[in-house]
Amino acid sequence: MIYLVVFLGAGLGGAFRLGVNELAARLFGGEFPFGTLIINVVGAFIMGVLTEYFAFRGGVSQELRLFLTTGILGGFTTFSTFALESVVLWERGQWMPFVAYVGLSVFLSLGALIAGFAVVRLIILAQTI
């Protein structure tokens, strides 16, 4: 049942993401990724609101928590989860894990994306030779 709940939420979150990206492109143009920036900031804010609310208001079902966080926000932006996990480390006073997690997440993700580009370009180049 929880997989279905997350699946449905992720579909809604993905649709919201598309809508925000399209609206931002119409309003601000496509030269800068304003849509993604807005999505990441709004998603992180909503993750903070929900997480703190759930912490102070017990009794919220696991299904509803998963629908809203892993589902909708996960489909909308995974950056909100990254932001939450980073701040939890910070609040626990785990400075080195915080710095390592943030630094590694950003730089390894960028590196992985560049590596993915390179692999596809090499494959396409090999096919044209």
C-alpha angles and dihedrals in degrees: 000000000000091000090056091048092051091044092054093045092048090053091054092045091051091050090050089050092053091048094050092047092050093046093048091049090052093046101039106017127239103277094096125032095245091151093059092043091052091045093051095047095043091044092051091049093050091046088054093049094047096044093050092044091051090048093054098035109051118187097066106134120247089237093057092045091050092044092054101037111027092026112039098020092039090054091042096046137340087200089081090064091047090051092049094049091047094051092046089057090047093049091049089056091244094144100165095047088046093053092042093049095047094042096044093044093052100039099037091047091050090046092048091051091050090048090052090052090050094050093052092045091051091049092048091045091050090052093053095052 
